[in-house]
Amino acid sequence: MTIGAESLAAVGGAVALAGGLGGSAIGMAVAGYRGAAVLAEQPQHLRSVIILAAIPMSCGLYGLIVLIILLTVVAPNIAAMPNPNGSGFAVLACSVIAAFAFAFSGASLGAVCGSGISSLIKTNGRILTNCLMLAVFVELIAVLGVVFTIMALSMLGLM
């Protein structure tokens, strides 16, 4: 029984999406825990809590982008490759790397944003901008996961 290259690309897309959704869920949960505690004391910080708690959701979107690229661009082109099964495994490997980037970035975004949420009361909300700037650094890892995946697929001749 052989696994088709298209199937490997589809599995890769699913793995990337799962990593992104898992990282987003963990990150939003961590930030949400902190947000609930802050809102119990000072509900006027709702807007800042929502902004910071929603930031980890971006990793799920990056996973969806990789899935769409793999299903619409890569899977149709992979059968025409000289070694389609080898290319399928290469696509799967790229997807696993992207999934790790999305998962760890999402979870880490939750930690950074959760710390900012915890500091909202102490700083009377002035920490929001600084926390957003710090979250950008962690977000960059997920963005690089998308960019490097697209670069690798291009180097394989699949895009």
MITI-212658 format. One record per residue (C-alpha): residue in one letter; x, y, z. Coordinates in steps of 0.2 Angstrom, whole numbers, plus 5000, padded with zeros to 4 digits. Each point is the difference from the previous one (the first is absolute). Layout:
REM residues N
AXYZ;...
***
This chain:
REM residues 159
M500050005000;T500750174995;I499550175006;G499850124986;A500950164999;E498450105000;S499549915016;L501650055008;A499850184995;A498249995007;V500649925016;G501450145001;G498750134999;A499049925013;V501549995012;A500450194997;L498250055004;A499949895015;G501650085007;G499350174996;L498449975008;G500849915015;G501250145003;S498650134999;A498949915012;I501349985013;G500650184998;M498250075001;A499649895015;V501650075009;A499550184996;G498249965004;Y500449945017;R500950165004;G498750104992;A498649935011;A501050045016;V500350184994;L498250024995;A499349945016;E500950145009;Q499950144987;P498849974986;Q500450164991;H501549924992;L498949894990;R500650074983;S501849985004;V499749825006;I499149954984;I501450084989;L501449905010;A499049845001;A499649994982;I501850034993;P500549815001;M498549964989;S501150054985;C501049845001;G498449904995;L499850124985;Y501849964995;G499749825001;L498450024989;I501150104987;V501249854999;L498649884998;I499250104986;I501750014991;L500349825001;L498349954994;T499850124986;V501750034993;V501249865006;A498949845000;P499550034981;N501850034995;I500849865010;A499549854989;A501050084986;M501650005010;P501449874994;N499949925018;P498350045006;N500149895016;G501650085005;S499350174997;G498549955010;F501049965015;A501050174998;V498350095000;L499549915016;A501750045008;C499850194996;S498249995007;V500649925016;I501350145002;A498750134997;A498849915013;F501450025013;A500250184996;F498250035001;A499749905016;F501450075010;S499750184994;G498249995005;A500349935017;S501450135003;L498950144994;G498849955013;A501350015013;V500650184995;C498250064998;G499549925016;S501450095009;G499550174992;I498249965006;S500649975017;S500850175000;L498550104994;I499450045018;K501750045006;T500450124986;N498250064998;G499949944982;R501650084994;I500949844997;L498949954985;T501150094987;N501649935007;C499349825001;L499450014982;M501850054995;L500749855009;A498749884993;V500650054983;F501749925002;V499149835005;E498850024985;L501550024989;I500449825002;A498349944994;V500250124985;L501749934996;G499249825001;V498850054986;V501450094990;F501249865002;T498749874995;I499650104984;M501950024996;A500349815003;L498549954989;S500750124986;M501749935001;L499349824998;G499150074984;L498349985007;M499450184999;
***
